[in-house]
Amino acid sequence: MSTSHRRDFLRAAGAAAIATAAHPILGANDRIRVGIIGLGGRGNNHMTSYAAIQTCEVAGLCDVNQAARERGVALIQKLRGNRPKEYQDMRQMFEDKDIDAVSMATPNHWHSLGTIWAVQAGKDVYCEKPASHNIYEGRKMTEAARKYKRMVQIGSQSRSKPHMIKAVQLLREGVIGKVYMAKGLCYKRRKSIGVTPAEPVPAGVNWDMFLGPAPMRPFTQNRFKYNWHWFWDTGNGDIGNQGIHEMDIARWGLGVDLPTNAVSTGGKYVYV
């Protein structure tokens, strides 16, 4: 995929000719047939969570890495006994009328475009946080969900945790008095990802599809798998990775809407 095509990738999605699929919301035996896209750390959680819901069937698995797909298929077969379909390209999953809804656990730079394509194809979507790679793409996601009348939920999963719901309820009831300030803290000691040289794309990996709407880059080990978080092309650093949860919980607890301004300071710090 050329660089010019990548720049137009998201822009063209608004005019994509993916017809809205006309299929029933529920599949055989009244089960919702879910396709999961991205089978890494969070994707593994998606697979085990959906497999535990008897009204769901994990009907499809999509990942650019063949090894990840094979592990995912083996996991679903172990948990539920069925063999889900495999896809390397998420667009093939969107075209499949046997899939009712999709669960996005891709790198951040794919969240918006993948969600837009999915709702255009008539799928409801659960998408991992952050909603998008940037504000513009997030707005396009919202526009598409409303235009195609699809349900889209973003994975701020703290909102669904019973102990968090109870804590916010207690705050509302005044258990500690008036709440006027919240602080969100996240301390995670991470090892350096280092500098790794460019190398041939590993067998079974579709690197071009991994990059998708991001600029073309040579394959390096520290851009693949979890470490994509630390490159602006594909991730948002720990603010978009973990900080989004802290900010969401703080707003929730305070009972406030989105802020009108923000201030940021930072640096490289070493804790011993």
BARO-913624 format. One line per 2 residues: number of its first residue (from 1); their letters; for each residue x negated, y, z negated of C-alpha. Coordinates in pm, whole numbers, plus 50000, padded with zeros to 5 digits. Layout:
<atoms>
NUM = a = X Y Z  ... $
</atoms>
This chain:
<atoms>
1 = ms = 50000 50000 50000  49842 50331 50106 $
3 = ts = 49790 50627 49871  50044 50836 50063 $
5 = hr = 50303 50562 50030  50242 50547 49655 $
7 = rd = 50311 50919 49620  50644 50871 49795 $
9 = fl = 50733 50549 49612  50953 50702 49344 $
11 = ra = 51090 50978 49566  51208 50723 49821 $
13 = ag = 51382 50515 49557  51663 50768 49539 $
15 = aa = 51748 50692 49900  51673 50322 49895 $
17 = ai = 51916 50107 50087  51969 49848 49817 $
19 = at = 52340 49776 49825  52525 49751 49497 $
21 = aa = 52572 49382 49430  52928 49257 49396 $
23 = hp = 52900 48978 49144  53084 48897 48821 $
25 = il = 52940 49023 48494  52946 48675 48344 $
27 = ga = 52808 48364 48505  52883 47996 48462 $
29 = nd = 53013 47904 48118  53055 48277 48042 $
31 = ri = 52681 48327 48002  52503 48645 48105 $
33 = rv = 52223 48551 48342  51919 48760 48251 $
35 = gi = 51602 48815 48450  51290 48922 48259 $
37 = ig = 51024 49134 48431  50678 49146 48276 $
39 = lg = 50576 48841 48074  50297 48973 47853 $
41 = gr = 50319 49057 47483  50660 49226 47480 $
43 = gn = 50784 49005 47760  50715 48703 47543 $
45 = nh = 50934 48859 47272  51206 48918 47531 $
47 = mt = 51196 48554 47639  51222 48413 47287 $
49 = sy = 51492 48664 47187  51717 48600 47487 $
51 = aa = 51663 48226 47460  51802 48242 47106 $
53 = iq = 52130 48395 47229  52363 48117 47337 $
55 = tc = 52574 48352 47553  52264 48434 47760 $
57 = ev = 52076 48227 48013  51721 48325 48104 $
59 = ag = 51774 48269 48475  51468 48440 48622 $
61 = lc = 51112 48539 48531  50900 48793 48719 $
63 = dv = 50534 48879 48680  50250 48971 48914 $
65 = nq = 50034 48710 48740  50103 48348 48836 $
67 = aa = 49956 48221 48509  50200 48438 48311 $
69 = re = 50493 48305 48513  50387 47946 48452 $
71 = rg = 50360 48007 48077  50700 48175 48078 $
73 = va = 50871 47893 48264  50721 47639 48024 $
75 = li = 50842 47843 47726  51202 47869 47850 $
77 = qk = 51209 47500 47939  51094 47421 47585 $
79 = lr = 51343 47657 47418  51650 47605 47637 $
81 = gn = 51585 47317 47874  51650 47506 48199 $
83 = rp = 51391 47606 48457  51429 47975 48549 $
85 = ke = 51356 48103 48898  51015 48262 48951 $
87 = yq = 50948 48595 49124  50623 48776 49191 $
89 = dm = 50801 49086 49327  51076 49238 49112 $
91 = rq = 51267 49345 49423  51339 48981 49500 $
93 = mf = 51496 48945 49156  51712 49254 49214 $
95 = ed = 51839 49105 49541  51934 48778 49371 $
97 = kd = 52310 48774 49307  52263 48500 49047 $
99 = id = 52103 48758 48814  52348 48973 48614 $
101 = av = 52107 49190 48414  51734 49252 48388 $
103 = sm = 51501 49313 48097  51201 49532 48179 $
105 = at = 50877 49467 47989  50639 49602 48252 $
107 = pn = 50365 49862 48207  50509 50212 48156 $
109 = hw = 50449 50338 48510  50698 50080 48642 $
111 = hs = 50982 50155 48397  51155 50425 48597 $
113 = lg = 51126 50286 48946  51210 49932 48835 $
115 = ti = 51518 50054 48649  51633 50266 48943 $
117 = wa = 51600 49973 49183  51783 49747 48939 $
119 = vq = 52086 49973 48893  52101 50032 49268 $
121 = ag = 52130 49655 49302  52414 49643 49050 $
123 = kd = 52217 49514 48751  52247 49635 48393 $
125 = vy = 51907 49704 48236  51729 49676 47904 $
127 = ce = 51399 49864 47940  51110 49873 47698 $
129 = kp = 51002 50201 47547  50895 50456 47651 $
131 = as = 51187 50515 47885  50953 50639 48153 $
133 = hn = 50599 50740 48236  50692 51109 48236 $
135 = iy = 50991 51342 48191  51073 51373 48562 $
137 = eg = 51096 50997 48606  51311 50968 48294 $
139 = rk = 51559 51214 48438  51575 51015 48760 $
141 = mt = 51650 50700 48560  51938 50875 48387 $
143 = ea = 52076 51008 48715  52064 50662 48872 $
145 = ar = 52231 50489 48577  52518 50738 48589 $
147 = ky = 52547 50736 48966  52568 50356 48990 $
149 = kr = 52767 50323 48665  52528 50074 48511 $
151 = mv = 52444 50018 48146  52082 50107 48065 $
153 = qi = 51938 50073 47715  51587 50175 47611 $
155 = gs = 51400 49956 47366  51376 50168 47054 $
157 = qs = 51438 49849 46864  51402 50009 46521 $
159 = rs = 51761 50128 46570  51876 49765 46561 $
161 = kp = 51687 49650 46252  51920 49595 45954 $
163 = hm = 51676 49737 45698  51628 50053 45906 $
165 = ik = 52001 50098 45950  52047 50057 45573 $
167 = av = 51767 50305 45498  51918 50574 45720 $
169 = ql = 52260 50510 45567  52111 50569 45220 $
171 = lr = 51952 50892 45341  52289 51007 45473 $
173 = eg = 52440 50929 45131  52182 51153 44963 $
175 = vi = 51989 50886 44775  51680 51112 44765 $
177 = gk = 51858 51444 44800  51835 51675 45100 $
179 = vy = 51590 51548 45362  51414 51840 45528 $
181 = ma = 51093 51690 45669  50969 51359 45806 $
183 = kg = 50619 51234 45885  50543 50946 46115 $
185 = lc = 50212 50768 46065  50048 50491 46262 $
187 = yk = 49702 50365 46178  49580 50085 46399 $
189 = rr = 49212 50010 46418  49142 49917 46778 $
191 = ks = 48820 49798 46928  48673 49988 47220 $
193 = ig = 48790 49862 47557  48443 49938 47690 $
195 = vt = 48348 49999 48050  48398 49704 48281 $
197 = pa = 48282 49689 48643  48509 49650 48942 $
199 = ep = 48545 49289 49047  48749 49075 49288 $
201 = vp = 49114 49038 49198  49159 48707 49011 $
203 = ag = 49337 48426 49191  49711 48432 49134 $
205 = vn = 49726 48807 49057  49904 49053 49288 $
207 = wd = 49702 49363 49195  49875 49582 49453 $
209 = mf = 50212 49502 49296  50071 49563 48948 $
211 = lg = 49968 49914 49052  50293 49979 49239 $
213 = pa = 50363 50355 49224  50027 50427 49054 $
215 = pm = 49721 50536 49255  49517 50258 49411 $
217 = rp = 49231 50153 49182  48983 49867 49202 $
219 = ft = 49054 49575 48972  48879 49592 48635 $
221 = qn = 48946 49377 48330  49002 49679 48105 $
223 = rf = 49287 49806 48324  49469 49475 48316 $
225 = ky = 49696 49319 48055  49732 49520 47731 $
227 = nw = 49465 49781 47800  49667 49949 48075 $
229 = hw = 49809 50154 47783  49487 50360 47769 $
231 = fw = 49486 50484 48130  49709 50773 48238 $
233 = dt = 49789 50604 48569  49977 50326 48393 $
235 = gn = 50018 50413 48025  50076 50694 47777 $
237 = gd = 49822 50621 47504  49937 50540 47154 $
239 = ig = 50179 50836 47148  50387 50657 47411 $
241 = nq = 50305 50312 47277  50362 50337 46900 $
243 = gi = 50420 50706 46834  50751 50694 47015 $
245 = he = 50887 50470 46737  50766 50703 46462 $
247 = md = 50921 51006 46633  51249 50827 46693 $
249 = ia = 51277 50708 46333  51193 51058 46207 $
251 = rw = 51466 51218 46422  51711 50948 46320 $
253 = gl = 51644 50994 45951  51668 51373 45974 $
255 = gv = 51982 51357 46185  51844 51601 46440 $
257 = dl = 51848 51619 46819  51550 51653 47051 $
259 = pt = 51296 51924 46958  51274 52247 47154 $
261 = na = 50894 52267 47131  50596 52058 47032 $
263 = vs = 50238 52116 46918  49957 51868 46965 $
265 = tg = 49605 51853 46824  49360 51569 46836 $
267 = gk = 49011 51440 46866  48794 51133 46834 $
269 = yv = 48778 51024 46472  48603 50735 46303 $
271 = yv = 48741 50580 45983  48517 50370 45761 $
</atoms>
